[in-house]
Amino acid sequence: MHVGIIGDIRTGKTLLMVLFTHLFSKKRVVKANLKRLEHPNFEYLSIRDFLHLDEFNHADVYIDEIYAWLESRMSFDDVNLALSYFALQSGKRDVNIVWTAQLMMSVDIRYRFLANVIFSCVHNTDLKRFEYKRYVKRIIGEPPFQEIKYQFVDMFYLYESNAKLLYDKYDTFEVIEPRKKKRMEWALIESDEIAFEEEIQNAKSKIAKLIENGEQVTREKVRIYMNKLNIPLRFESDIYYPLKEDFTYYYESD
């Protein structure tokens, strides 16, 4: 079963996901990318865990803010492809997948099309309740010209007074960091000439401390240290040449 939960900010998406872990996953292993979740069989889920797919057998996977991992504009990214392969094999592994997102179109297209059920979330502040509309996937036509539609089935409510009973079971303010956060930070830094120069100098100093006395500065070593420090390799020349020059001057003058 694949379930998608869609809604605006603070509309009870993660709340519904946590509720599902207690209603439908009581006796199963729950793998979730929440750092804190009160569940007897909870295991924290990270991107690296998908390297060991056999450990997912007979488990329920809960991915909050899935677009942080599977952005629709990066469909051919290696991580997107790996997680899509996992989703396509989930039926054979007896794996259920539940994910949340603010915008349906921000989620990788394969996960959108695989969703059997979609919940639309709204926080009705006047009535002090979270409202959830359930839509079920309907496939129209014959392959390969099939069209996917989602048909409204029913609606249920979770009043704020009852929702409070779930708040202590997870961190309601946890932020799911995008997997390429460092790359995005560098893109912003690169747009500011002064900030970029400062960051390059900091990176060069950190790498210089990692290079042992007497060790030759090579491109390969600089690349290795850049990877360790999450510095994009496109800045290799900005770091390698000044670093090599500094080390050459140091040893020649010594």
N, C-alpha and C positions, 0 to 999 in steps of 0.2 A: 504494500500500500504506500502510495506517495501522497502526501498532504502538504498543501501550501497555505500559509496564513498571511494575508495581505491587509495592510492598514496604515493609516497615518501615524505620526509620532504620538505616543502615550494613549493608544487606543486599545491596549490589552493584548497585543500580539504574543509577546513572551509569556504573559500571564496564561493565555490559552495553551501555549506549548507546554508550560509547566503542569497545568491541569491534566493534559493528556498523559504526561509521564506517570501520573498517579492513577488515572482511570484505566489506561490501556496497556501500561508497561510495568505493572506491579511486580511480575515474576520474571521479567526479562532484563537483560543487560541494557542499560541506557547509556549511550555515548552521546555527549552533548558538548558544544563549545562554550558552555557557561563555566566559569571558574568555580562557582559554588552552586550546588543543586542538592537539595535534601532528598535523597532517594537511596534505598538500600543497595542497589546495584549500579550506582552512578560511576562512570569513568569519563574523565576529561578527554575531550576530542580535539586534536590538533591536526593541521595539514599533514604532518609527517606520519600520522597513524595510517594514512591511506597507502603507505608503502607495504603494509602488512594486512592485506585484504582478508586473509583467512581468519583473523581475529574478530572480524565483524559478523561472522556467521551467527544467525539466530539472535541478532541484537536489534535494538531500535535506535536509530540515529536522529538526533535533533540538532538542527543547525540554525542558530539565531542570526538574523541579518545576513542571509546567505549571499547577498550581492558583494559583501566584503571579501568573499572567497571566489564567487562565481559571477563576475561581472559580465553582462550580456555583450558588451562591446569588445570582450576579449575571448570570444568563443573558440579561437584556435590556439589560445594560450595552453601550454603543456599541462598546467594544473587543472584548467577547465576540462581538458580532454581526459585526464586521469580520473577526475571526480565524475565525469559523465559516464565513463566506462564502468565505474563502480555502481552508479545508479542503474545502468542497463543490465547489470548482473545481479541486482539486489533480490530479484524474485527467486533465483536459484540458490541464493544464500540465506533465504528466509529473513530478509532485512526489511524493516519498515523505515521510511524516511519522512520526517516532518521538518519543514523549514519556514522561516518568516522573512518578510521583506516589506519595505514601505511602498515600493512601486513594482508592479508585476513585470513591466518591460525591462527593469534593471537586472532581472535574473536570467542566467544562461538559458537559451531557448530550449535545450534538451530537458532541463528540469521543469520548465513551464509546461511542456507538452506531456511529460510523464506524470504530472500530478493528476491523480484520480479524483481528488476532492480539493476545492479551494474554499477557504473561509474568508469572508470580508468582515473587517472589524471596525466598529464605531464606538466611541465613548460618548454616551448620551448623558451629559452633565446635568441636564434638567431633571431627568428621572433617576440620576445617580446609578447608572448601570452600564455595563459593557454589552453591546449588541453584536451578535455573530450570525451572519447569513451564510448558509452552506450551499455550495454549488457543486454539482456532480458532472464529470466529463461525459460528453456524448460524442461518439465518432460518427460522422455523416459521410456516406458514400463508400465506395469500394477502393482498395489499394490499386494503384499508387496515388489516386486522386481523392484521398480522404481529407476531410475538414474536421477540426476539433472545435466543439462548442461547449460552454459550461452552462448548465441549466439550473436555475434556482430551485431548491428543494424545500428548505425550511429555515427557521430562525430560532435562536434561543438567546437567553439573557443570563448575565452573571452580575448580580447586584454588588455594588461597592462593599457593602457590609460583609458579604460572603467572600469577595475577592481578597479582603484583608487577611483571611485565614491562610492564604498562599504566599503572602509577601515575605514571610520569614523563611521560606523554603528556597529562595534564590535572591541574588542581588538585583533589585529592581532598577538600579542605576548603572549596571555594568555596561561598558561600551565595548563592542566587538571591533577590534582593530583590523583595518584592511591588511591583507597579507603583503601588499606592496607599499606599506606606509613609508618606509625609508626612501623608496624610489620617488614617491610623491613629494616628500620633504625636500629631496635634492632638486627636483624640478622647480619648486618654489624658490629655493635658495639660488639656483642658477639664474633666475630672472632678476636678482638683485646683485649688482656688480660688487658692492662692498661686502655684503654678506657672503657671497661666493668666495671672494678672496680670503676672508677670515676663515671660512670652513675648510678651504684647501690647505691653508697654513696649519690649522689644527690637525687635519688628516696627515699632513706631512710629518708633523711633530710626533704623532702617535706611532706612525710607521717607523720613524727613525729610532724610537725607543725600543721597538720590537727587533730591529736588526742588531745582531750581536757585533761586538767589537771585532774588527778584522774581517767581517763578512762582506763579500762583494755585493754591491747593489745591482740586481738584475731585474729585467722586466717581469720575469716569472715570479720572483720573490715579492715584488711590489704588488702584482696581481693577487697573490695568495693572501697578503696582508689586507689588501683592499676588500677582498671577499669576506675576511674575518670581521672587518669593521663595517660591513654593509655599505661600502662606497661604490657607486656605479663605475664599471670599468671604462666607461667612455671618458672619464677624467684621468685615465692612466698617464697621459703625456703631461698633464698639469702637475702631477705628483712625481713621476719618475725622473724627468730631466732635472728639475731643481734639486731633488734628493740626491741624485747621482753626482751633481756638481758640488753640493755641500760636502758629501763624503770624500770626494776626490780632493777638494781643497783642504779638508781636515787632515787627511793622511799625508798629503804632500808637504803641508806646512809643518807637520809634526816631525 
